[in-house]
Amino acid sequence: MRRNASFTKRKTRWLKTDLVQAENKFMANFYTDVISLDPRFNNPGRISDILLLEPVTRQLVNKIIEDAKAHGVELMVFETYRSQARQQQLFDLGQTKLRQVGVHHYGLACDIVYNVNGEPSWKGDFSLIGHLSLANGLVWGGDWGNPAIHHSFIDADHVQRCTIARQAALFTRQWYPDDSYNPYKDK
């Protein structure tokens, strides 16, 4: 009997150690390692630094811009990371319906707009961004990854590497995508 109790204690200790290590591995991500440590974390201004996009998201956004250029369309990244202070400011100005910061805050979203002589422009049809987002595995704010459903909130210049269904887990820091994550294969 004592032998089993001793074995059970060792096994429990081993399982707890594994759990802590797994939790630490899970919790370490681009948000915790880069974004939360960036001096602009609470900045109320617009940030368009593509280096504040999680690396896979950054790669996919760059591919969208390259693909658009191949179609003769010049695009630019308008906003990447967004602090809660900036989100509140945009909400107060009526420029967003969301009071709480969303996927931008985690380095998994950005706004892509037309580049007209080096200046951002929202004039025109953004469906090309939707097609290129889908082709590159990002969710487009024009259909939120599901074009068959009518959406009351459209954000045509927005792309993100997170499904709507995953957002709650992202916001509570229970989930962050790994390098292989594709929102269109998320079940």
Disulfide bonds with the S-S distance in Angstrom:
none
